[in-house]
């Protein structure tokens, strides 16, 4: 298991590449393999998608994302 996955357990972040050239990146958050959240915005780069997805995981880990 990578350091990033260990630090975000039980959540994992998947970055979804564009479906066509020039299309945006998306992300998905899974908890123990089950999809729990997808990005609601388009991200122009993989780095921006990863940054936004990790921010969402941090909210979930802090309890702020509980509903």
N, C-alpha and C positions, 0 to 999 in steps of 0.2 A: 504494500500500500504506500502511495507517495505521501510526502509530508503535507501537501495541500489537502489530500483526502483525509488524513489523520486529523488535521486541524479543524476540518469542517464536519466530522462524523456526527450524526448519521446522514448528513447531506452530501450529495455529489453534484457538481456543476458540469453540464454538457454544453459545449458550444456547438451550435449547428451552423454549418457553412452555408453560404448563399446557394440557392437552387439554380441560379443563372449568373453569369458574369455581371458585375455591377449591382447585384441584389444585396440586400442587407443581411447581416448576421443576426442570429437569434440565440437564446440560451434556454435551457430547461434545468430545473432543480429537481432532483430525485431524493427521496428519503428511503433508504434501504431498498433501492431499486424501483420504487413506485413514484411515478410522476406526481409532484405536488404543486408545481408552479412553472409557468412559461413567461418569457419576456413579453411585455405589452408594448414594447417600442422596438423600432428597427435601429440597428447599430451599424455604422458605416465600416467599422473594422472589428477584427477578432478581439483586439485588445480592449476596445470600448465595451464589447459584449461581455468579456470576461470581468472587467472592472465592475460593471453594473450587476452582473450575476453574483459576484462575490459580496457586493454590498447588500444584496437581498439575503444571502445566506447569513451574513453577520447579523442582520435584523432578526432572522429566525432563531439564531443561536442565543441572542440576547433576550428572547421572549417577546420582543416588540412585534414580531410577525405572527404571533398566535392569534387565532380568531375564534 
